[in-house]
Amino acid sequence: GDENFNEIDKKIIPTTTPAETLGASIEFFKQYPELTALSIASFGPIDTNPASEKYGYITDTPKVKWQNCNFVGTMTDALNIPVYWTTDVNGSVYGEYVNLKDKYDNPALVYYTLGTGVGAGAIQDGRFIGGISTPEMGHVRLQRHPVDLNFTGICPYHHDCLEGLVAGPTFKARLGISGEDVPDNHPVWDIMAYYVAQAAVQVTAILRPQKIIFGGSVSRPAFLERVRKQFAMLWNDYLPVGSLDEYIVNPSVPGNGSATLGNFALAKHLIEKDK
């Protein structure tokens, strides 16, 4: 993309092995010698602590071939440009921030991706929220739905954390069919909305954002209607959050483009910081 965040070119590269995927990515970027900075928003967990020996690495990911992959080192060695390194959900929340900051006067946002996995990123005053590394909000523990007590959950670490109970593969585990084949009126959506609403209550109590944004394949508009209803019951008007139609929302950037916009903006930030 250019400095005005216009997309110049794109290529979808399958996530296979580091050698294949990063090799193809490097080949793509080398077509553009004028490239001055790169932003990578990766699946995780990743090490984002600049003081760590493993900064720039993908660490204990379930994608076994990608464990201990030196992502940033590989890209910087090949391209010799500065690289911004963060999580996929941070890339998305930053894109939403860029798109909404003028309308909502520097908003505090939380962005959840509900897809193959579950993760979340948070931003306040234009900065990501996190300490020694990025948050893992997809792995918070939840109260079980009374009709879902026998479902083990799919997270290999925690079983019934948020990811273990609502990620896309839970449809197959619960029902034997994929999520895209589950109709909007199926009762499983109420169970999942109960869990997602609990996560929204937790992050509301802890961070008090202006918006909670839900992206990913699970976050259908009809599903978010269920989440809002469950949230209203659980939150019980404890503190004002405004209209739930404006508070719990789908992404504002069209075409699943939040992460793309976020990465363009983060790469531009690197360039401006060096000037």
C-alpha positions as CSV (number, residue, x, y, z in Angstrom):
1,G,0.0,0.0,0.0
2,D,1.0,3.7,-0.3
3,E,1.2,6.3,2.4
4,N,-2.5,7.2,1.9
5,F,-3.4,3.5,2.6
6,N,-4.4,2.7,-0.9
7,E,-3.9,-0.9,-1.9
8,I,-1.3,-1.2,-4.7
9,D,-1.1,-4.9,-5.0
10,K,-2.0,-8.0,-3.0
11,K,-1.4,-11.7,-3.0
12,I,-2.9,-14.4,-0.9
13,I,-0.3,-16.9,0.2
14,P,-1.3,-20.2,2.0
15,T,0.0,-20.7,5.5
16,T,1.9,-24.0,5.0
17,T,5.4,-24.0,6.4
18,P,7.7,-21.0,7.4
19,A,10.0,-21.8,4.5
20,E,7.3,-21.9,1.9
21,T,5.1,-19.1,3.2
22,L,7.8,-16.6,4.2
23,G,9.8,-17.4,1.1
24,A,6.8,-16.6,-1.1
25,S,6.1,-13.4,0.9
26,I,9.7,-12.3,0.5
27,E,9.6,-12.9,-3.2
28,F,6.4,-10.9,-3.5
29,F,7.8,-7.9,-1.6
30,K,11.1,-7.9,-3.5
31,Q,9.1,-6.9,-6.6
32,Y,8.8,-3.4,-5.0
33,P,12.3,-2.0,-4.3
34,E,10.7,1.2,-3.2
35,L,9.2,-0.6,-0.1
36,T,10.3,1.3,3.0
37,A,8.6,-0.5,5.9
38,L,6.5,-3.5,6.7
39,S,4.0,-4.4,9.3
40,I,3.3,-8.0,10.3
41,A,0.2,-8.9,12.3
42,S,0.6,-12.6,13.0
43,F,-1.3,-15.4,14.5
44,G,0.1,-16.3,17.9
45,P,1.1,-16.6,20.6
46,I,4.1,-14.4,19.6
47,D,6.9,-12.6,21.5
48,T,6.5,-8.9,21.2
49,N,8.8,-7.9,24.0
50,P,11.8,-6.0,22.4
51,A,14.0,-7.0,25.4
52,S,13.4,-10.7,24.8
53,E,15.8,-13.1,23.0
54,K,12.8,-14.4,21.2
55,Y,11.4,-11.1,20.1
56,G,9.9,-11.5,16.6
57,Y,9.2,-15.2,17.1
58,I,6.0,-17.2,16.9
59,T,6.2,-19.2,20.1
60,D,3.8,-21.9,21.4
61,T,1.3,-21.9,18.6
62,P,-0.9,-25.0,17.9
63,K,0.5,-24.8,14.3
64,V,3.4,-27.1,15.1
65,K,5.5,-26.3,12.0
66,W,5.4,-22.6,13.1
67,Q,6.6,-23.1,16.6
68,N,9.7,-21.1,17.4
69,C,9.7,-19.4,14.0
70,N,11.8,-16.3,13.8
71,F,9.3,-14.4,11.6
72,V,10.7,-10.9,12.0
73,G,14.4,-11.9,11.7
74,T,13.6,-13.8,8.5
75,M,11.8,-10.8,6.9
76,T,14.3,-8.2,8.0
77,D,17.3,-10.2,6.9
78,A,15.7,-10.6,3.4
79,L,14.3,-7.1,2.9
80,N,16.5,-4.9,5.1
81,I,13.6,-2.6,6.1
82,P,12.1,-1.8,9.5
83,V,9.3,-4.2,10.6
84,Y,6.4,-3.6,13.0
85,W,5.5,-6.8,14.8
86,T,2.2,-7.5,16.5
87,T,-0.7,-9.9,16.7
88,D,-3.4,-10.4,14.0
89,V,-6.1,-8.9,16.3
90,N,-3.9,-5.9,17.1
91,G,-3.6,-5.3,13.4
92,S,-7.4,-5.4,13.1
93,V,-8.1,-3.2,16.1
94,Y,-5.6,-0.6,14.8
95,G,-7.4,-0.6,11.5
96,E,-10.7,0.1,13.2
97,Y,-9.0,2.8,15.3
98,V,-7.7,4.5,12.1
99,N,-11.1,4.3,10.5
100,L,-13.1,5.5,13.6
101,K,-10.7,7.9,15.3
102,D,-12.1,11.1,13.7
103,K,-15.7,10.2,14.1
104,Y,-15.4,9.1,17.8
105,D,-12.5,11.4,18.9
106,N,-9.7,8.9,19.6
107,P,-11.8,6.0,20.7
108,A,-10.9,3.2,23.1
109,L,-11.7,-0.1,21.3
110,V,-11.6,-3.8,21.8
111,Y,-11.6,-6.1,18.7
112,Y,-12.3,-9.9,19.0
113,T,-11.8,-12.3,16.1
114,L,-14.1,-15.3,16.4
115,G,-12.9,-17.7,13.8
116,T,-10.7,-20.8,13.7
117,G,-9.3,-19.5,17.0
118,V,-10.3,-16.6,19.3
119,G,-8.2,-13.6,20.1
120,A,-8.6,-10.0,21.0
121,G,-6.7,-6.7,20.8
122,A,-7.4,-3.5,22.7
123,I,-6.3,0.1,22.0
124,Q,-6.6,3.3,24.1
125,D,-5.2,6.7,23.3
126,G,-3.8,5.2,20.1
127,R,-1.7,2.7,21.9
128,F,-2.1,-1.1,22.3
129,I,-2.9,-2.3,25.7
130,G,-0.5,-5.0,27.0
131,G,2.4,-5.4,29.3
132,I,5.4,-7.7,28.7
133,S,3.5,-9.1,25.7
134,T,0.1,-9.0,24.1
135,P,-3.1,-10.0,25.9
136,E,-4.6,-13.5,25.4
137,M,-8.3,-12.6,25.9
138,G,-9.4,-15.7,23.9
139,H,-8.3,-17.8,26.9
140,V,-10.4,-16.3,29.7
141,R,-12.4,-18.8,31.8
142,L,-16.2,-18.7,31.7
143,Q,-19.3,-19.9,33.5
144,R,-20.7,-22.9,31.6
145,H,-24.1,-22.7,30.0
146,P,-26.4,-25.2,31.8
147,V,-27.3,-27.2,28.7
148,D,-23.6,-27.3,27.6
149,L,-22.0,-28.9,30.6
150,N,-21.0,-32.1,28.8
151,F,-19.1,-30.3,26.0
152,T,-15.4,-30.7,26.7
153,G,-14.2,-27.7,24.7
154,I,-11.6,-27.8,22.0
155,C,-8.7,-25.7,23.5
156,P,-5.8,-28.2,24.1
157,Y,-4.6,-26.0,27.1
158,H,-7.8,-25.0,28.9
159,H,-10.7,-26.9,27.3
160,D,-13.5,-24.6,28.3
161,C,-12.0,-21.1,27.9
162,L,-13.6,-18.7,25.4
163,E,-11.7,-20.1,22.4
164,G,-12.5,-23.7,23.5
165,L,-16.2,-23.0,23.6
166,V,-16.9,-20.6,20.7
167,A,-14.2,-21.0,18.0
168,G,-15.3,-22.1,14.6
169,P,-14.2,-25.8,15.0
170,T,-16.6,-26.1,18.0
171,F,-19.5,-26.4,15.5
172,K,-18.0,-29.6,14.2
173,A,-17.2,-30.9,17.7
174,R,-20.7,-30.2,19.0
175,L,-22.9,-30.8,15.9
176,G,-20.8,-32.7,13.4
177,I,-21.2,-30.0,10.8
178,S,-19.2,-26.9,9.9
179,G,-20.3,-23.5,11.0
180,E,-21.4,-22.2,7.6
181,D,-24.0,-25.0,7.5
182,V,-25.6,-24.1,10.9
183,P,-28.7,-22.0,10.4
184,D,-29.1,-18.7,12.3
185,N,-32.1,-20.2,14.3
186,H,-30.2,-23.1,15.7
187,P,-30.1,-23.2,19.5
188,V,-26.3,-23.6,19.6
189,W,-26.0,-19.9,18.8
190,D,-27.7,-19.0,22.1
191,I,-25.1,-21.1,23.9
192,M,-22.3,-19.5,22.2
193,A,-23.8,-16.0,22.6
194,Y,-23.9,-16.6,26.4
195,Y,-20.1,-17.2,26.4
196,V,-19.3,-14.3,24.1
197,A,-21.5,-12.0,26.2
198,Q,-19.5,-13.1,29.3
199,A,-16.3,-12.1,27.6
200,A,-17.9,-8.7,26.6
201,V,-18.9,-8.2,30.2
202,Q,-15.4,-8.9,31.5
203,V,-13.7,-6.6,29.1
204,T,-16.3,-3.9,29.8
205,A,-15.7,-4.1,33.5
206,I,-11.9,-4.1,33.1
207,L,-11.2,-1.7,30.2
208,R,-14.5,0.3,29.7
209,P,-14.0,0.7,25.9
210,Q,-16.3,2.8,23.7
211,K,-16.9,-0.1,21.4
212,I,-16.4,-3.9,21.3
213,I,-16.0,-5.1,17.8
214,F,-16.5,-8.7,16.7
215,G,-15.0,-10.0,13.4
216,G,-14.3,-13.5,12.1
217,S,-16.5,-16.2,10.6
218,V,-18.5,-16.8,13.7
219,S,-19.5,-13.1,14.1
220,R,-22.6,-13.1,11.9
221,P,-24.9,-10.0,12.4
222,A,-27.7,-12.3,13.7
223,F,-25.3,-13.8,16.2
224,L,-24.4,-10.4,17.5
225,E,-28.1,-9.7,18.1
226,R,-28.0,-12.7,20.5
227,V,-24.8,-11.5,22.1
228,R,-26.4,-8.1,22.8
229,K,-29.4,-9.7,24.5
230,Q,-27.2,-11.9,26.6
231,F,-24.9,-9.0,27.5
232,A,-27.9,-6.9,28.6
233,M,-29.0,-9.6,31.0
234,L,-25.5,-10.2,32.4
235,W,-24.5,-6.6,32.7
236,N,-27.9,-5.6,34.1
237,D,-27.4,-1.9,33.6
238,Y,-24.5,-1.8,36.1
239,L,-22.9,1.2,34.4
240,P,-24.0,3.0,31.2
241,V,-22.5,1.7,27.9
242,G,-24.9,3.5,25.6
243,S,-26.9,1.8,22.8
244,L,-25.9,-1.9,22.5
245,D,-26.4,-1.6,18.7
246,E,-23.5,0.9,18.8
247,Y,-21.5,-0.8,21.5
248,I,-21.3,-4.4,20.3
249,V,-20.7,-4.2,16.6
250,N,-19.2,-5.8,13.5
251,P,-16.1,-4.2,11.9
252,S,-16.5,-0.8,10.3
253,V,-13.9,-1.4,7.6
254,P,-15.6,-3.1,4.7
255,G,-14.4,-6.3,3.0
256,N,-12.7,-7.8,6.0
257,G,-10.2,-5.0,5.6
258,S,-9.5,-3.9,9.2
259,A,-6.1,-5.7,9.5
260,T,-5.0,-4.5,6.1
261,L,-5.7,-0.8,7.0
262,G,-4.1,-1.4,10.4
263,N,-0.9,-2.8,8.9
264,F,-0.6,0.0,6.4
265,A,-1.0,2.6,9.2
266,L,1.5,0.7,11.5
267,A,4.1,0.5,8.7
268,K,3.7,4.3,8.0
269,H,4.1,4.9,11.8
270,L,7.6,3.3,11.6
271,I,8.6,5.6,8.7
272,E,7.4,8.7,10.4
273,K,9.1,7.7,13.7
274,D,12.4,7.5,11.9
275,K,12.1,11.0,10.3
